[in-house]
Amino acid sequence: MKRFLEISLGSCGEVDTKLLVSFDLGFFSDDELLPLSNEINRIRLMMVNFMRDYYEKSLRL
């Protein structure tokens, strides 16, 4: 499970990077980039919180 969560978090970073590159290439405007970037950051935060809770609970077992 730990490896799956780490890969998922890495994939989130890849999406973020591809979004920024697409913005730099002119595929997105500032108005389009902001909500997408906010959503990626929200998802990343949820993943990090889930991972923290999962690891803490697995250490107690």
DARA-V82323 format. One record per residue. N is the residue number from 0. RES is the residue in one small letter. PHI is phi in degrees with one decimal (NA if undefined). OMEGA is omega in whole degrees, -180 to 180 (none if undefined). D_CENTER is the distance of its C-alpha to the mean C-alpha in Angstrom with 2 decimals. Layout:
<<N,RES,PHI,OMEGA,D_CENTER> <N,RES,PHI,OMEGA,D_CENTER>>
This chain:
<<0,m,NA,-178,17.27> <1,k,-58.3,-179,15.90> <2,r,-63.8,178,15.41> <3,f,-59.2,180,13.66> <4,l,-65.5,178,11.04> <5,e,-65.7,178,10.73> <6,i,-65.1,179,10.58> <7,s,-62.1,178,7.87> <8,l,-65.8,176,5.59> <9,g,-62.7,178,7.34> <10,s,-64.5,176,6.99> <11,c,-62.4,177,3.41> <12,g,-64.6,178,5.29> <13,e,-64.1,178,8.15> <14,v,-62.1,179,7.48> <15,d,-60.7,179,7.05> <16,t,-63.1,180,10.16> <17,k,-64.4,177,11.97> <18,l,-64.2,180,11.70> <19,l,-66.9,177,13.22> <20,v,-64.3,178,15.78> <21,s,-61.9,176,16.71> <22,f,-64.5,180,17.30> <23,d,-61.1,179,19.39> <24,l,-84.6,175,21.35> <25,g,90.9,179,22.18> <26,f,-79.2,180,20.50> <27,f,-129.1,171,18.97> <28,s,-91.7,177,20.74> <29,d,-58.2,-178,19.54> <30,d,-66.5,178,19.96> <31,e,-83.6,-177,17.79> <32,l,-70.2,-173,14.97> <33,l,-56.4,180,14.61> <34,p,-65.1,179,13.79> <35,l,-67.9,178,11.20> <36,s,-63.8,177,9.54> <37,n,-62.8,179,10.06> <38,e,-66.4,177,8.61> <39,i,-61.7,179,5.15> <40,n,-64.5,178,5.81> <41,r,-65.2,179,7.46> <42,i,-65.2,179,5.29> <43,r,-59.9,179,3.35> <44,l,-62.8,178,7.13> <45,m,-62.2,-180,8.43> <46,m,-64.5,180,7.18> <47,v,-63.0,178,8.62> <48,n,-64.4,178,11.56> <49,f,-62.8,180,12.21> <50,m,-60.5,179,12.31> <51,r,-59.9,-180,14.59> <52,d,-63.8,-180,16.77> <53,y,-63.2,-180,17.06> <54,y,-64.6,179,18.11> <55,e,-63.2,-180,20.50> <56,k,-70.0,-179,22.07> <57,s,-70.5,177,22.52> <58,l,-71.6,180,24.28> <59,r,-75.2,-177,26.71> <60,l,-75.7,none,27.83>>
